[in-house]
Amino acid sequence: MDADHDLFKAIGDATRRTILDELADRDGQTLFEICGRLAMKHGLASSRQAISQHLAVLEQAGLVHTRRQGRYKFHHLDTSPLRSIVARWPIEREEPNP
C-alpha cells in the first residue's frame, strides 16, 4: 500500500476524524482519555478495542504517534502527512484565462 492510500483510508472514517479533532484539541491523551472524550462530547460509545483499532489505522497513516511513559501510552497528533494532499491538489491556483 502507498502512503496516500493509508492517509485517505485514515481520514475517510468519521470516528477517526473525530479522534483527530480531539487530539488537535488536547494532544497527548491516553486511550482511556480518548474514549471518555468521545463518549461525553460526541456520544460515541465505541469499545476501547474499537478505538484502539482506529488509533492503529491513524498511526499507520502517520497521523498519530505514540509515546510510552511507564504503563501509559500517550497519543500525539502529527498533521505533517496531510501536506501530501495539499501538494497533490494545491489550494491556490491561477485563474484560467477566458
Biopython code that builds the backbone (N, CA, C, O; Angstrom):
import numpy as np
from Bio.PDB.StructureBuilder import StructureBuilder

atoms = [
    (1, "MET", "N", (0.833, -1.185, 0.000)),
    (1, "MET", "CA", (0.000, 0.000, 0.000)),
    (1, "MET", "C", (0.879, 1.251, 0.000)),
    (1, "MET", "O", (1.950, 1.280, 0.607)),
    (2, "ASP", "N", (0.402, 2.271, -0.690)),
    (2, "ASP", "CA", (1.166, 3.507, -0.675)),
    (2, "ASP", "C", (0.680, 4.411, 0.455)),
    (2, "ASP", "O", (-0.397, 4.210, 1.015)),
    (3, "ALA", "N", (1.488, 5.395, 0.769)),
    (3, "ALA", "CA", (1.190, 6.283, 1.887)),
    (3, "ALA", "C", (-0.114, 7.047, 1.672)),
    (3, "ALA", "O", (-0.875, 7.254, 2.617)),
    (4, "ASP", "N", (-0.378, 7.471, 0.423)),
    (4, "ASP", "CA", (-1.622, 8.197, 0.161)),
    (4, "ASP", "C", (-2.840, 7.328, 0.441)),
    (4, "ASP", "O", (-3.831, 7.813, 0.987)),
    (5, "HIS", "N", (-2.782, 6.056, 0.076)),
    (5, "HIS", "CA", (-3.898, 5.159, 0.337)),
    (5, "HIS", "C", (-4.167, 5.065, 1.842)),
    (5, "HIS", "O", (-5.315, 5.161, 2.275)),
    (6, "ASP", "N", (-3.112, 4.878, 2.633)),
    (6, "ASP", "CA", (-3.268, 4.796, 4.091)),
    (6, "ASP", "C", (-3.831, 6.093, 4.651)),
    (6, "ASP", "O", (-4.673, 6.073, 5.549)),
    (7, "LEU", "N", (-3.369, 7.213, 4.125)),
    (7, "LEU", "CA", (-3.830, 8.514, 4.601)),
    (7, "LEU", "C", (-5.310, 8.713, 4.300)),
    (7, "LEU", "O", (-6.076, 9.106, 5.181)),
    (8, "PHE", "N", (-5.718, 8.444, 3.060)),
    (8, "PHE", "CA", (-7.129, 8.627, 2.703)),
    (8, "PHE", "C", (-8.027, 7.644, 3.437)),
    (8, "PHE", "O", (-9.145, 7.990, 3.820)),
    (9, "LYS", "N", (-7.547, 6.427, 3.635)),
    (9, "LYS", "CA", (-8.307, 5.449, 4.427)),
    (9, "LYS", "C", (-8.492, 5.972, 5.850)),
    (9, "LYS", "O", (-9.578, 5.865, 6.419)),
    (10, "ALA", "N", (-7.435, 6.535, 6.419)),
    (10, "ALA", "CA", (-7.486, 7.017, 7.797)),
    (10, "ALA", "C", (-8.476, 8.160, 7.968)),
    (10, "ALA", "O", (-9.254, 8.173, 8.922)),
    (11, "ILE", "N", (-8.450, 9.111, 7.058)),
    (11, "ILE", "CA", (-9.333, 10.277, 7.224)),
    (11, "ILE", "C", (-10.713, 10.055, 6.609)),
    (11, "ILE", "O", (-11.585, 10.918, 6.711)),
    (12, "GLY", "N", (-10.910, 8.915, 5.981)),
    (12, "GLY", "CA", (-12.198, 8.609, 5.361)),
    (12, "GLY", "C", (-13.270, 8.163, 6.335)),
    (12, "GLY", "O", (-14.431, 8.032, 5.949)),
    (13, "ASP", "N", (-12.910, 7.925, 7.587)),
    (13, "ASP", "CA", (-13.857, 7.436, 8.583)),
    (13, "ASP", "C", (-14.187, 8.552, 9.573)),
    (13, "ASP", "O", (-13.290, 9.220, 10.087)),
    (14, "ALA", "N", (-15.469, 8.745, 9.831)),
    (14, "ALA", "CA", (-15.921, 9.833, 10.704)),
    (14, "ALA", "C", (-15.390, 9.690, 12.132)),
    (14, "ALA", "O", (-15.025, 10.689, 12.752)),
    (15, "THR", "N", (-15.340, 8.483, 12.656)),
    (15, "THR", "CA", (-14.831, 8.297, 14.017)),
    (15, "THR", "C", (-13.353, 8.661, 14.094)),
    (15, "THR", "O", (-12.915, 9.285, 15.060)),
    (16, "ARG", "N", (-12.594, 8.278, 13.091)),
    (16, "ARG", "CA", (-11.168, 8.624, 13.095)),
    (16, "ARG", "C", (-10.968, 10.134, 12.977)),
    (16, "ARG", "O", (-10.066, 10.692, 13.603)),
    (17, "ARG", "N", (-11.802, 10.792, 12.180)),
    (17, "ARG", "CA", (-11.694, 12.256, 12.095)),
    (17, "ARG", "C", (-12.027, 12.898, 13.440)),
    (17, "ARG", "O", (-11.414, 13.895, 13.822)),
    (18, "THR", "N", (-12.982, 12.339, 14.149)),
    (18, "THR", "CA", (-13.337, 12.855, 15.475)),
    (18, "THR", "C", (-12.185, 12.643, 16.454)),
    (18, "THR", "O", (-11.904, 13.515, 17.276)),
    (19, "ILE", "N", (-11.519, 11.495, 16.373)),
    (19, "ILE", "CA", (-10.341, 11.256, 17.217)),
    (19, "ILE", "C", (-9.273, 12.297, 16.915)),
    (19, "ILE", "O", (-8.668, 12.846, 17.836)),
    (20, "LEU", "N", (-9.033, 12.576, 15.638)),
    (20, "LEU", "CA", (-8.051, 13.600, 15.271)),
    (20, "LEU", "C", (-8.454, 14.971, 15.816)),
    (20, "LEU", "O", (-7.605, 15.727, 16.288)),
    (21, "ASP", "N", (-9.756, 15.293, 15.750)),
    (21, "ASP", "CA", (-10.239, 16.558, 16.310)),
    (21, "ASP", "C", (-9.945, 16.635, 17.802)),
    (21, "ASP", "O", (-9.523, 17.677, 18.303)),
    (22, "GLU", "N", (-10.167, 15.541, 18.503)),
    (22, "GLU", "CA", (-9.919, 15.523, 19.944)),
    (22, "GLU", "C", (-8.431, 15.668, 20.260)),
    (22, "GLU", "O", (-8.061, 16.349, 21.216)),
    (23, "LEU", "N", (-7.585, 15.034, 19.463)),
    (23, "LEU", "CA", (-6.147, 15.185, 19.686)),
    (23, "LEU", "C", (-5.674, 16.587, 19.318)),
    (23, "LEU", "O", (-4.730, 17.099, 19.920)),
    (24, "ALA", "N", (-6.319, 17.212, 18.337)),
    (24, "ALA", "CA", (-5.992, 18.598, 17.990)),
    (24, "ALA", "C", (-6.382, 19.523, 19.138)),
    (24, "ALA", "O", (-5.696, 20.505, 19.421)),
    (25, "ASP", "N", (-7.488, 19.195, 19.792)),
    (25, "ASP", "CA", (-7.978, 19.989, 20.917)),
    (25, "ASP", "C", (-7.099, 19.803, 22.156)),
    (25, "ASP", "O", (-6.806, 20.758, 22.876)),
    (26, "ARG", "N", (-6.687, 18.563, 22.388)),
    (26, "ARG", "CA", (-5.851, 18.249, 23.561)),
    (26, "ARG", "C", (-4.929, 17.095, 23.202)),
    (26, "ARG", "O", (-5.331, 15.933, 23.241)),
    (27, "ASP", "N", (-3.707, 17.418, 22.856)),
    (27, "ASP", "CA", (-2.736, 16.427, 22.402)),
    (27, "ASP", "C", (-2.188, 15.616, 23.578)),
    (27, "ASP", "O", (-2.201, 16.076, 24.720)),
    (28, "GLY", "N", (-1.706, 14.402, 23.285)),
    (28, "GLY", "CA", (-1.052, 13.589, 24.300)),
    (28, "GLY", "C", (-1.999, 12.864, 25.235)),
    (28, "GLY", "O", (-1.743, 12.778, 26.436)),
    (29, "GLN", "N", (-3.089, 12.342, 24.695)),
    (29, "GLN", "CA", (-4.069, 11.643, 25.523)),
    (29, "GLN", "C", (-3.820, 10.135, 25.539)),
    (29, "GLN", "O", (-3.249, 9.570, 24.606)),
    (30, "THR", "N", (-4.259, 9.507, 26.615)),
    (30, "THR", "CA", (-4.239, 8.050, 26.696)),
    (30, "THR", "C", (-5.497, 7.511, 26.024)),
    (30, "THR", "O", (-6.424, 8.262, 25.720)),
    (31, "LEU", "N", (-5.515, 6.213, 25.798)),
    (31, "LEU", "CA", (-6.701, 5.568, 25.224)),
    (31, "LEU", "C", (-7.915, 5.809, 26.115)),
    (31, "LEU", "O", (-9.004, 6.087, 25.612)),
    (32, "PHE", "N", (-7.742, 5.705, 27.418)),
    (32, "PHE", "CA", (-8.833, 5.927, 28.362)),
    (32, "PHE", "C", (-9.401, 7.335, 28.211)),
    (32, "PHE", "O", (-10.619, 7.516, 28.191)),
    (33, "GLU", "N", (-8.527, 8.326, 28.105)),
    (33, "GLU", "CA", (-8.984, 9.716, 27.955)),
    (33, "GLU", "C", (-9.720, 9.918, 26.632)),
    (33, "GLU", "O", (-10.759, 10.577, 26.589)),
    (34, "ILE", "N", (-9.182, 9.355, 25.563)),
    (34, "ILE", "CA", (-9.815, 9.499, 24.252)),
    (34, "ILE", "C", (-11.212, 8.874, 24.280)),
    (34, "ILE", "O", (-12.171, 9.479, 23.801)),
    (35, "CYS", "N", (-11.327, 7.674, 24.835)),
    (35, "CYS", "CA", (-12.631, 7.006, 24.913)),
    (35, "CYS", "C", (-13.626, 7.845, 25.702)),
    (35, "CYS", "O", (-14.786, 7.974, 25.310)),
    (36, "GLY", "N", (-13.174, 8.413, 26.811)),
    (36, "GLY", "CA", (-14.042, 9.251, 27.637)),
    (36, "GLY", "C", (-14.513, 10.491, 26.904)),
    (36, "GLY", "O", (-15.690, 10.845, 26.970)),
    (37, "ARG", "N", (-13.610, 11.146, 26.210)),
    (37, "ARG", "CA", (-13.980, 12.360, 25.475)),
    (37, "ARG", "C", (-14.932, 12.046, 24.326)),
    (37, "ARG", "O", (-15.867, 12.805, 24.067)),
    (38, "LEU", "N", (-14.698, 10.924, 23.633)),
    (38, "LEU", "CA", (-15.588, 10.542, 22.535)),
    (38, "LEU", "C", (-16.991, 10.254, 23.056)),
    (38, "LEU", "O", (-17.981, 10.619, 22.422)),
    (39, "ALA", "N", (-17.073, 9.602, 24.206)),
    (39, "ALA", "CA", (-18.384, 9.281, 24.787)),
    (39, "ALA", "C", (-19.091, 10.535, 25.300)),
    (39, "ALA", "O", (-20.275, 10.737, 25.027)),
    (40, "MET", "N", (-18.376, 11.369, 26.035)),
    (40, "MET", "CA", (-19.000, 12.539, 26.662)),
    (40, "MET", "C", (-19.327, 13.651, 25.667)),
    (40, "MET", "O", (-20.420, 14.216, 25.711)),
    (41, "LYS", "N", (-18.396, 13.968, 24.775)),
    (41, "LYS", "CA", (-18.586, 15.102, 23.876)),
    (41, "LYS", "C", (-19.327, 14.747, 22.594)),
    (41, "LYS", "O", (-19.995, 15.595, 22.003)),
    (42, "HIS", "N", (-19.208, 13.486, 22.162)),
    (42, "HIS", "CA", (-19.731, 13.130, 20.848)),
    (42, "HIS", "C", (-20.755, 12.000, 20.883)),
    (42, "HIS", "O", (-21.321, 11.646, 19.848)),
    (43, "GLY", "N", (-20.996, 11.436, 22.055)),
    (43, "GLY", "CA", (-21.963, 10.348, 22.169)),
    (43, "GLY", "C", (-21.523, 9.062, 21.486)),
    (43, "GLY", "O", (-22.357, 8.215, 21.168)),
    (44, "LEU", "N", (-20.222, 8.907, 21.255)),
    (44, "LEU", "CA", (-19.701, 7.696, 20.616)),
    (44, "LEU", "C", (-19.362, 6.678, 21.699)),
    (44, "LEU", "O", (-18.414, 6.866, 22.462)),
    (45, "ALA", "N", (-20.121, 5.625, 21.759)),
    (45, "ALA", "CA", (-19.923, 4.607, 22.788)),
    (45, "ALA", "C", (-19.207, 3.394, 22.217)),
    (45, "ALA", "O", (-19.611, 2.258, 22.465)),
    (46, "SER", "N", (-18.147, 3.628, 21.454)),
    (46, "SER", "CA", (-17.366, 2.537, 20.899)),
    (46, "SER", "C", (-16.548, 1.887, 22.013)),
    (46, "SER", "O", (-16.215, 2.526, 23.011)),
    (47, "SER", "N", (-16.235, 0.622, 21.828)),
    (47, "SER", "CA", (-15.421, -0.078, 22.817)),
    (47, "SER", "C", (-13.985, 0.431, 22.771)),
    (47, "SER", "O", (-13.555, 1.034, 21.788)),
    (48, "ARG", "N", (-13.258, 0.179, 23.847)),
    (48, "ARG", "CA", (-11.841, 0.555, 23.883)),
    (48, "ARG", "C", (-11.089, -0.143, 22.759)),
    (48, "ARG", "O", (-10.186, 0.434, 22.153)),
    (49, "GLN", "N", (-11.465, -1.387, 22.484)),
    (49, "GLN", "CA", (-10.799, -2.143, 21.413)),
    (49, "GLN", "C", (-11.042, -1.483, 20.056)),
    (49, "GLN", "O", (-10.126, -1.385, 19.240)),
    (50, "ALA", "N", (-12.271, -1.033, 19.816)),
    (50, "ALA", "CA", (-12.591, -0.383, 18.544)),
    (50, "ALA", "C", (-11.804, 0.925, 18.391)),
    (50, "ALA", "O", (-11.274, 1.211, 17.317)),
    (51, "ILE", "N", (-11.730, 1.711, 19.461)),
    (51, "ILE", "CA", (-10.982, 2.972, 19.404)),
    (51, "ILE", "C", (-9.491, 2.686, 19.222)),
    (51, "ILE", "O", (-8.800, 3.404, 18.501)),
    (52, "SER", "N", (-9.006, 1.644, 19.874)),
    (52, "SER", "CA", (-7.613, 1.242, 19.711)),
    (52, "SER", "C", (-7.312, 0.860, 18.264)),
    (52, "SER", "O", (-6.240, 1.176, 17.748)),
    (53, "GLN", "N", (-8.243, 0.189, 17.617)),
    (53, "GLN", "CA", (-8.070, -0.177, 16.208)),
    (53, "GLN", "C", (-8.074, 1.064, 15.318)),
    (53, "GLN", "O", (-7.297, 1.148, 14.367)),
    (54, "HIS", "N", (-8.942, 2.025, 15.623)),
    (54, "HIS", "CA", (-8.947, 3.289, 14.880)),
    (54, "HIS", "C", (-7.607, 4.011, 15.050)),
    (54, "HIS", "O", (-7.057, 4.548, 14.088)),
    (55, "LEU", "N", (-7.092, 4.019, 16.268)),
    (55, "LEU", "CA", (-5.803, 4.664, 16.519)),
    (55, "LEU", "C", (-4.676, 3.968, 15.757)),
    (55, "LEU", "O", (-3.737, 4.621, 15.304)),
    (56, "ALA", "N", (-4.767, 2.651, 15.617)),
    (56, "ALA", "CA", (-3.746, 1.906, 14.859)),
    (56, "ALA", "C", (-3.757, 2.316, 13.388)),
    (56, "ALA", "O", (-2.697, 2.439, 12.775)),
    (57, "VAL", "N", (-4.945, 2.528, 12.815)),
    (57, "VAL", "CA", (-5.051, 2.979, 11.421)),
    (57, "VAL", "C", (-4.461, 4.384, 11.284)),
    (57, "VAL", "O", (-3.745, 4.670, 10.324)),
    (58, "LEU", "N", (-4.764, 5.254, 12.241)),
    (58, "LEU", "CA", (-4.220, 6.608, 12.218)),
    (58, "LEU", "C", (-2.702, 6.597, 12.375)),
    (58, "LEU", "O", (-2.000, 7.402, 11.762)),
    (59, "GLU", "N", (-2.203, 5.680, 13.200)),
    (59, "GLU", "CA", (-0.753, 5.572, 13.393)),
    (59, "GLU", "C", (-0.077, 5.045, 12.123)),
    (59, "GLU", "O", (1.002, 5.508, 11.752)),
    (60, "GLN", "N", (-0.707, 4.089, 11.470)),
    (60, "GLN", "CA", (-0.153, 3.541, 10.227)),
    (60, "GLN", "C", (-0.062, 4.620, 9.156)),
    (60, "GLN", "O", (0.860, 4.613, 8.340)),
    (61, "ALA", "N", (-1.014, 5.544, 9.157)),
    (61, "ALA", "CA", (-1.012, 6.642, 8.187)),
    (61, "ALA", "C", (-0.059, 7.761, 8.592)),
    (61, "ALA", "O", (0.149, 8.702, 7.826)),
    (62, "GLY", "N", (0.523, 7.668, 9.787)),
    (62, "GLY", "CA", (1.456, 8.686, 10.248)),
    (62, "GLY", "C", (0.802, 9.885, 10.898)),
    (62, "GLY", "O", (1.481, 10.858, 11.225)),
    (63, "LEU", "N", (-0.513, 9.833, 11.093)),
    (63, "LEU", "CA", (-1.232, 10.959, 11.680)),
    (63, "LEU", "C", (-1.179, 10.969, 13.201)),
    (63, "LEU", "O", (-1.423, 12.002, 13.826)),
    (64, "VAL", "N", (-0.863, 9.833, 13.794)),
    (64, "VAL", "CA", (-0.759, 9.718, 15.245)),
    (64, "VAL", "C", (0.553, 9.013, 15.570)),
    (64, "VAL", "O", (0.920, 8.022, 14.939)),
    (65, "HIS", "N", (1.243, 9.545, 16.562)),
    (65, "HIS", "CA", (2.448, 8.914, 17.086)),
    (65, "HIS", "C", (2.216, 8.642, 18.565)),
    (65, "HIS", "O", (1.505, 9.388, 19.239)),
    (66, "THR", "N", (2.813, 7.580, 19.060)),
    (66, "THR", "CA", (2.629, 7.243, 20.464)),
    (66, "THR", "C", (3.932, 7.373, 21.227)),
    (66, "THR", "O", (5.026, 7.273, 20.672)),
    (67, "ARG", "N", (3.773, 7.598, 22.516)),
    (67, "ARG", "CA", (4.905, 7.712, 23.437)),
    (67, "ARG", "C", (4.524, 6.956, 24.701)),
    (67, "ARG", "O", (3.465, 7.188, 25.284)),
    (68, "ARG", "N", (5.392, 6.057, 25.110)),
    (68, "ARG", "CA", (5.160, 5.304, 26.342)),
    (68, "ARG", "C", (5.865, 5.991, 27.503)),
    (68, "ARG", "O", (7.006, 6.441, 27.398)),
    (69, "GLN", "N", (5.143, 6.051, 28.607)),
    (69, "GLN", "CA", (5.713, 6.583, 29.839)),
    (69, "GLN", "C", (5.192, 5.709, 30.963)),
    (69, "GLN", "O", (4.031, 5.808, 31.359)),
    (70, "GLY", "N", (6.055, 4.860, 31.467)),
    (70, "GLY", "CA", (5.615, 3.899, 32.472)),
    (70, "GLY", "C", (4.619, 2.947, 31.852)),
    (70, "GLY", "O", (4.884, 2.363, 30.802)),
    (71, "ARG", "N", (3.496, 2.787, 32.481)),
    (71, "ARG", "CA", (2.477, 1.896, 31.931)),
    (71, "ARG", "C", (1.461, 2.611, 31.052)),
    (71, "ARG", "O", (0.485, 2.006, 30.610)),
    (72, "TYR", "N", (1.683, 3.882, 30.800)),
    (72, "TYR", "CA", (0.760, 4.665, 29.984)),
    (72, "TYR", "C", (1.301, 4.860, 28.575)),
    (72, "TYR", "O", (2.510, 4.944, 28.358)),
    (73, "LYS", "N", (0.377, 4.929, 27.626)),
    (73, "LYS", "CA", (0.716, 5.177, 26.230)),
    (73, "LYS", "C", (-0.032, 6.444, 25.811)),
    (73, "LYS", "O", (-1.261, 6.494, 25.847)),
    (74, "PHE", "N", (0.718, 7.448, 25.422)),
    (74, "PHE", "CA", (0.147, 8.735, 25.051)),
    (74, "PHE", "C", (0.120, 8.865, 23.535)),
    (74, "PHE", "O", (1.066, 8.478, 22.849)),
    (75, "HIS", "N", (-0.971, 9.413, 23.027)),
    (75, "HIS", "CA", (-1.181, 9.560, 21.583)),
    (75, "HIS", "C", (-1.046, 11.027, 21.200)),
    (75, "HIS", "O", (-1.648, 11.908, 21.814)),
    (76, "HIS", "N", (-0.236, 11.268, 20.165)),
    (76, "HIS", "CA", (0.043, 12.636, 19.724)),
    (76, "HIS", "C", (-0.300, 12.789, 18.247)),
    (76, "HIS", "O", (-0.014, 11.914, 17.430)),
    (77, "LEU", "N", (-0.915, 13.915, 17.926)),
    (77, "LEU", "CA", (-1.307, 14.239, 16.559)),
    (77, "LEU", "C", (-0.097, 14.721, 15.761)),
    (77, "LEU", "O", (0.723, 15.492, 16.259)),
    (78, "ASP", "N", (-0.001, 14.257, 14.523)),
    (78, "ASP", "CA", (1.037, 14.713, 13.591)),
    (78, "ASP", "C", (0.334, 15.009, 12.264)),
    (78, "ASP", "O", (-0.064, 14.087, 11.552)),
    (79, "THR", "N", (0.186, 16.273, 11.938)),
    (79, "THR", "CA", (-0.529, 16.654, 10.720)),
    (79, "THR", "C", (0.377, 16.712, 9.489)),
    (79, "THR", "O", (-0.105, 17.002, 8.394)),
    (80, "SER", "N", (1.661, 16.449, 9.640)),
    (80, "SER", "CA", (2.571, 16.567, 8.502)),
    (80, "SER", "C", (2.200, 15.676, 7.309)),
    (80, "SER", "O", (2.443, 16.089, 6.175)),
    (81, "PRO", "N", (1.625, 14.475, 7.495)),
    (81, "PRO", "CA", (1.237, 13.699, 6.310)),
    (81, "PRO", "C", (0.163, 14.377, 5.450)),
    (81, "PRO", "O", (0.014, 14.054, 4.272)),
    (82, "LEU", "N", (-0.574, 15.307, 6.034)),
    (82, "LEU", "CA", (-1.618, 15.999, 5.273)),
    (82, "LEU", "C", (-1.024, 16.918, 4.207)),
    (82, "LEU", "O", (-1.729, 17.342, 3.292)),
    (83, "ARG", "N", (0.265, 17.226, 4.322)),
    (83, "ARG", "CA", (0.912, 18.074, 3.312)),
    (83, "ARG", "C", (0.865, 17.432, 1.933)),
    (83, "ARG", "O", (0.822, 18.134, 0.923)),
    (84, "SER", "N", (0.873, 16.100, 1.883)),
    (84, "SER", "CA", (0.828, 15.435, 0.577)),
    (84, "SER", "C", (-0.483, 15.716, -0.147)),
    (84, "SER", "O", (-0.515, 15.731, -1.378)),
    (85, "ILE", "N", (-1.559, 15.939, 0.593)),
    (85, "ILE", "CA", (-2.842, 16.278, -0.029)),
    (85, "ILE", "C", (-2.759, 17.669, -0.650)),
    (85, "ILE", "O", (-3.203, 17.883, -1.778)),
    (86, "VAL", "N", (-2.188, 18.608, 0.094)),
    (86, "VAL", "CA", (-2.055, 19.975, -0.414)),
    (86, "VAL", "C", (-1.103, 20.000, -1.601)),
    (86, "VAL", "O", (-1.314, 20.749, -2.556)),
    (87, "ALA", "N", (-0.051, 19.180, -1.542)),
    (87, "ALA", "CA", (0.884, 19.134, -2.666)),
    (87, "ALA", "C", (0.223, 18.534, -3.902)),
    (87, "ALA", "O", (0.502, 18.946, -5.028)),
    (88, "ARG", "N", (-0.646, 17.567, -3.684)),
    (88, "ARG", "CA", (-1.321, 16.909, -4.804)),
    (88, "ARG", "C", (-2.365, 17.820, -5.430)),
    (88, "ARG", "O", (-2.482, 17.896, -6.653)),
    (89, "TRP", "N", (-3.118, 18.507, -4.589)),
    (89, "TRP", "CA", (-4.156, 19.421, -5.047)),
    (89, "TRP", "C", (-3.954, 20.768, -4.364)),
    (89, "TRP", "O", (-4.566, 21.030, -3.329)),
    (90, "PRO", "N", (-3.107, 21.624, -4.927)),
    (90, "PRO", "CA", (-2.805, 22.913, -4.287)),
    (90, "PRO", "C", (-4.068, 23.738, -4.050)),
    (90, "PRO", "O", (-5.015, 23.706, -4.836)),
    (91, "ILE", "N", (-4.050, 24.466, -2.955)),
    (91, "ILE", "CA", (-5.203, 25.286, -2.576)),
    (91, "ILE", "C", (-5.305, 26.514, -3.468)),
    (91, "ILE", "O", (-6.386, 26.847, -3.955)),
    (92, "GLU", "N", (-4.180, 27.185, -3.681)),
    (92, "GLU", "CA", (-4.183, 28.391, -4.508)),
    (92, "GLU", "C", (-3.818, 28.014, -5.934)),
    (92, "GLU", "O", (-2.787, 27.394, -6.191)),
    (93, "ARG", "N", (-4.677, 28.397, -6.834)),
    (93, "ARG", "CA", (-4.442, 28.118, -8.254)),
    (93, "ARG", "C", (-4.582, 29.406, -9.033)),
    (93, "ARG", "O", (-5.259, 30.349, -8.622)),
    (94, "GLU", "N", (-3.924, 29.410, -10.162)),
    (94, "GLU", "CA", (-4.084, 30.559, -11.053)),
    (94, "GLU", "C", (-5.440, 30.431, -11.744)),
    (94, "GLU", "O", (-5.873, 29.338, -12.108)),
    (95, "GLU", "N", (-6.082, 31.553, -11.909)),
    (95, "GLU", "CA", (-7.362, 31.574, -12.597)),
    (95, "GLU", "C", (-7.137, 31.331, -14.083)),
    (95, "GLU", "O", (-6.211, 31.899, -14.663)),
    (96, "PRO", "N", (-7.960, 30.505, -14.708)),
    (96, "PRO", "CA", (-7.792, 30.266, -16.157)),
    (96, "PRO", "C", (-8.130, 31.537, -16.934)),
    (96, "PRO", "O", (-9.020, 32.298, -16.555)),
    (97, "ASN", "N", (-7.408, 31.745, -18.018)),
    (97, "ASN", "CA", (-7.675, 32.902, -18.879)),
    (97, "ASN", "C", (-8.902, 32.613, -19.718)),
    (97, "ASN", "O", (-9.035, 31.530, -20.288)),
    (98, "PRO", "N", (-9.814, 33.600, -19.795)),
    (98, "PRO", "CA", (-11.044, 33.372, -20.612)),
    (98, "PRO", "C", (-10.778, 33.425, -22.080)),
    (98, "PRO", "O", (-11.697, 33.255, -22.881)),
]
sb = StructureBuilder()
sb.init_structure("model")
sb.init_model(0)
sb.init_chain("A")
sb.init_seg("    ")
for serial, (resi, resn, name, xyz) in enumerate(atoms, 1):
    if name == "N":
        sb.init_residue(resn, " ", resi, " ")
    sb.init_atom(name, np.array(xyz, "f"), 0.0, 1.0, " ", f" {name:<3s}", serial, name[0])
structure = sb.get_structure()
